[in-house]
């Protein structure tokens, strides 16, 4: 049996064939990913994208090899990283990057993790993230946590890889895993998807379970795959969702109607406009019908008001499900722990945690919260009306209306900016099926993922 495999840019389909044919053992694949993590992620010049390695990864791989059938499932033996706010009931911890929860060991897996284990996935470890999914304080850099430090960009040293699923995005871009899972409350999959030159997929609201995930908002939170190709995102979604989509590898865009968020183009730099128009030209030449359309903007405070009101209740509910003898039992305990260890925990403060608990700003009332909620459905109906005559709409960057209405969204890498950082587009649609099938076709025609060269490392 061979001992080396080129894991750079390898797809889940390719790995699945290797495992099925037993060209390489799962143990060999996992071992090589661990070697790449050790080389590229650790040390003073490493990416710091991974918070913990699963100490049982090799053992799990050996067990999977021992029962490898002739026709294993698509995710059997596939090494996947999880964002550190996704529960695993094993020898990994789940902390959301917080030192207050550094030794937290949930008693049950998150619902999606239960499914992944049944499919034979190797959970490789947990990725670093912006602490508490960037709902801790103001001014905290994307990708920083008190437990893990700062995540670095695999493209340019010092460039922000965006957040809060920062480690997941950086690790996928750097080929340190086959894929990763991230979570998104207000752009935390979409933004690092764009900034890391990968496919970041936020499914439509309710498509995947968020039970067992350290929360920010039970209204806005979502979990989704972060991959290097659209097809890999589709495979993961179909394997872990109860509502599988019909997928066809149809690359024709002839007659496909693609909406274009004109306001996004109007506010672009000259370089962004040039690159965006290049993508649009390719789609048009492929037979797509482009339809310029303005997208409704919503006040960002509506999303912020939902988060501010729900965070305390969601967090307290989550903590109540940890083992009864665990020291942190509610949000107040987290705040007090941080105050007791402030040199390590409060480099940037915890103003959002305190405001969620005590309403220190005095700005949050139930009526304000209910007002933010009641506008979701009218805004969703507006978007459904806007999207009814298009297959997908390109919004280019993250747009708050995605999280507010729960629309599915996906990023497609389309090359690099002149400074060497990734350029990509963001698509939205009414349904996951429409989004994913059209995104696959667009990727084949206009997508261009450029592997990072680890500039500065």
N, C-alpha and C positions, 0 to 999 in steps of 0.2 A: 504494500500500500504506500502511495506517495506520502511525503511528509510536509510539503509546502503547497499552499494554494494562494492565488492572488485574490485577496478579499477586497481590493480597491474597486469600488463601484459595482460590486457583485449584487445581483438582484435576488429577491426571495425565490423566484422561479428557478434561477440557476442553482442556488443553494439546495433547494428542494430536490432537484435532479441529482445533484452530487450525493445527497444523503440517501435518496432512493436507490441509486446505483451502487452505493457504498464505495464510491471512488475515494472519498475521505470519510473518516469516522466523525461523528458529532464531537467527540472529545478532541480530535485534532482541530476542527473548526473553532471550537470554543477556546482552546489553548492558544491558537494563533490570534484570535481577537484579544485575548488577555495580554499577549505579548505586545500587540499594537497599542493597547491602552497604557501599558507600562512605559513604552517608549515615547509616545506622543502626548500623553495626558498628565503624567506625573513629573515631579521635579519643578524647579524654579522657572524653567522655560516651557513647561507643559501647558496644555489647554485648561486643565482643572475643571473639566466638564463633568467628571464622574465623582460622586460623593462617596460611594461605597461599592466595592466589588462583592458579589455574592460568594461567600466562602464555600458554598456547596455547588458552585457552577460545574466544576469538573465531575463531581460525583453524580450530579443529575445527568450530565452528558453521557457518562458511562452507563447509567441505568437505561437511558434512551437507546443507546447503541445495542444493549443486550436484548431489547425487545423490538428492535427495528424490523418492521414488517416489509413485505414486498411493495406495498402501496401506502406509505405513510401519508398523513394529511399534509396540506400545504405549509403549515407552520411547525410541523414536527421537527424538533432539533434546532429550530431557528433561534439564534441568540438576540434577545431584545432587551433594551434598557428601559427602565421606568423612571419617570419623574418622581422626586423624593416626597411627593404628597400623595402617592398611590399606595395604599396599604398592602403589605405582604406579611403573612403570618409565618415567618421563617427566621433565619438568622440575620436578615437585613433589618434595618430600622426605618421608620417612616417619620420624618421630622419637619417637612416643609422648609428645611434649611435652618431651623431654629435650634439653638443650644438648649432652650427650655425643653424641647422634645427630642433631644439628641439620642436618648436611650429608649425611646418609645418603641415598643414591640406590640403591635395590634394582635388581637387574638384570632382574627379572621382576615382572610384575603379580601381585597376589594372585589366586587362582583366581576369586573372585567378580568382580574387576575385569576379568579377561579376558572374562567373560560380558557384563558391562555394556558394554564397548567393542564387542563383536560386535552388541549390541542397538542401538548408536548413541547411547548415553548421553553427554551432555556432562559430564565430571567438572569441576565448577566450582572445586573447591579442597579443602583439608583443614581440618577443624574442630579447634579447641583442645579440650583434654581434661585431666582430672586426670592428672598425669604418671605414666607407666607404669601407667595404668589403676588408679590409687590403690594400687599395690603398690610404694611407695617408702619411705614413712615413716608415722608416726602423727601425727595432728593437722594434716595438710595439708588446707586448705579444698577442697571440691569445686569442680572446674573450674580449679584452679591448676596451671600448669606453669612451669618455669624458662624455657622457650623463649617461651611466649606470655603469661604473666601470668594474671590471673583473669578467668573468664567471668562476665558479669553476667546477671541475670534480666531478660527483656523485660517482666515484669509490675511488679516493684517494685525500685527501686535498692537494692542491699544485701542483698536476699533471695537465698538460695542457690538456684541452678537445678539442684542435685543433680549427681551424677557417676556414672561417670567419662566417659560420653558426653555431657558437659555442653554443649560447643559445638554438637554435632549437635542436641540438644534445643532449645537457645536459638535457633539459626538457623532451624529448622523453625517454631517458634512465632512467630518474627518475620517469617515469609514471605520469608526471604532465599534460598530455594531451593525447588524443587518437592518435594524429599524429601532425606533423608540416610541414611547407614548408620552404625550404632553397633555397639559390641561390649559383651558382658555376661559377666562372670565371676561376680559375686555381686550383681546388682541394677543394673548400670550402664546398661541400657536401660530397665528398668522404673521406676527411681527418677526419672530425668530426664523420662521420659514423663509420670509423674504430676505432677511439679513444674512442667512447662512446658505443661500443658494440651494434650498431643498424644497421638497413638497410637504407643506404643513396643511393638514386637513382637519378642519373643525366641522364635524357632522352636524346635521340639523338637530335642534333641541329635542331631547328625548330619544334620539336614535341609539345611544349607548348609555348604560347605567353609570351614574356618578356615585353610587353607594360605596362607601369605604374609601373615599378620597377626602383629604383635608380640605375643607371648603373655604370659599369666600362668600359665595352667594348661591343659594339653592335655585334661584331664578335664572342666573346667568351662566353658571359653571358648565363646562363641557369638557370631555376628554376625547382625544383623537390621535391618529397615527402621524408620525413624522418620519418621512422616508426619502429616498433619493429619486424615486419614480412614482408616477401616478398609479401605475399598475400595482406596485407594492402596497400603496395606501388602500387600493381597492381590495386586494387580497386580505389584508389585515381586517378591514372593516367587515367584509363578508364572513370572515371566520369568527368574529367576536360579536356580531350583531344578530339579534333575533329576526331582523327584517332585512334579509339579504337583497342586494340589488341585482338586476339582470345586467351583465356586462358583456359587451361585444367589442372585439378589437377592431372596430371600424374606424379608419383614420380619415374618412371622407368628411369634409366640411361643406360640401356643395349644398347650398340651400339652408345651412345652419344660420340662424339669426343670432348675432352676438351684440348685446347692448354695450355701449361705451359710456362710462361716467364722464361726461364732458367737463364737469367742474374740476375733476382730478387733473385732467390735461391742462386746463387753463392755469392751474397753480403750480405747474412743473417748471423746473429749470430747463434751460435749452438742451442740456445733455439728456435729461429724462424724456423730454418731448421727442428728441431724435430717436432714442431707443424704443420708446413706446410706439411711435409711428412706424418704425421698422417692423415691429411685431404685427401691427395692424395691417401693414402692407402684405405680409406673408399670408395672413388669414384671408384677406380679400382675394389674393391671387389663387388661393386654394378653393375659392367658391363661396366663402362665407359672406353673408349679408350683414354689414355693419350698420348699427342704428344708434345714433348719438342720442343720449337721454340724460336729463338731469336727475340726480338722486337727492332725495330729501335729506337735509341735514337735521340732526336732532341735537338738542343741547346736551353736552357731555355730562352735565350735572344730574341728568335723569339716571344715567348708569351709576354715577357716583352715589346718588341718594339711595339707590337700591342696595348697593354694596354696603354702604354705611349702616343701613337699618338691619340688614339680614346677617351681617358678619358675626355679631355677638351670638345670636341665636343658633346659627349654623355651627359655629365653632364650639359652643357649649354642648350642643347635641353630639358632635363628633367626639369630644373629650369624654363625655359620659359613657361612651361605648368602649373605652380603653379598659384594661384590667382594673378592678376595683382598688387595688393597692398602689396604683400608679400615682406619683406625687402631684402631677398637674391634672386638676379636675375641671378647670374652667378658665375662661379668658383672663379673669383677675389673677389667677395663679401664674399665668404666663407673664403678665405685666410685672408682677412682684418678683418673679425669678429674674427677669431682665434687670430690674432695678438693683437687685442684690449682686449681680454680676455685670454691671454696666460697662466696665472696661472692655469686656469681651463681646457683650451682646448689644450694646447701644451706641455703636460707632456713628450711626445716623439717626438715633432716636427711635421712638415708637409712638409718634403723635397720632397715627391712624388707629392703632390698637386702643389707645387711651380715649380717643374720641368715640370709637365704637362702643366702649364700655360705659363711659361717663357722659357722653354727649358734651364734651368740654367746649366745643364751638358753639353750642346752643342752637345749631342750625337744623337739627333733625327732629321732626315730629312725625307722628303716624300719618297725618294728612298729607305731608310732603311725600312720604313713601308711597301712599296709596295713589297719589296723583301720578307718580312715576310709573306705577304698575298699570293704571287704567289706560294710559296712552300706548301701551304695547300693542294691543289688538288693533286699534285704528291704524297705527303705523305699519303693522304687519299686513293689513288689508290694502293699504296704499302700495306697499312693496309688491304684493301679489298682483295688483293691477298693473304696476309698472313692468313686471316681469312676464306677464301673461303672453306677450307677443314675441318674447325672445327665449332662446334656449338657455343662455347664460348671460351674465353681465360682467364685464371687466371693470373692476374698481381700482385696479393698480395697487394701491396701498391698503392698509387696514382702514375700515370704515366703521364707526360706532353703531351704525344701523344693523350690522351683522349680528353682534352680540345682543343688541336690544330686542330684535325681532326673532332671534334664534334661527336665522337662515344658515344653511350650510355654506361653507366657504373653503377654498383651496388655493394654495400658491403654486406657481410653476416657475422654476428658474429659467431665465432667458439670457444668460451671459453675465458679463461683468461691466461695471462702470470703469471709467478711465483710471480711477485710483485703485482698481483691483478688487473692490468689494462687489458682492453679487447684486445683479439686477433681476427683478422678476415681476410677475403680474399676479393679481389676486382675483379670483372668480367667485361669483355668487350665483345661486339659482334657487328655484322654489323647492326642488327635491334633491335628495342625495343622488338618486339614480341619474337624473338629468345632468347634474353637476359633474359627476365622476366620468360618465361616458363622454361628455363633451370635452372635459379637461384632458382626457386621454388623447383624443383626436388633436386638440390644440397643441399638446405637448409634442406629438410626433412631428408637427409642422413648424411650430415656432419656438418650442422649448429648447434650451441649451444649458445643461448643467456643466459648470466648469469646476473640476476638482481643485481644492485649495492646494497651494504650493507651500503652505506653512511659512509665509513670508515673516521674517523677524524671529524665527525659531532656530 
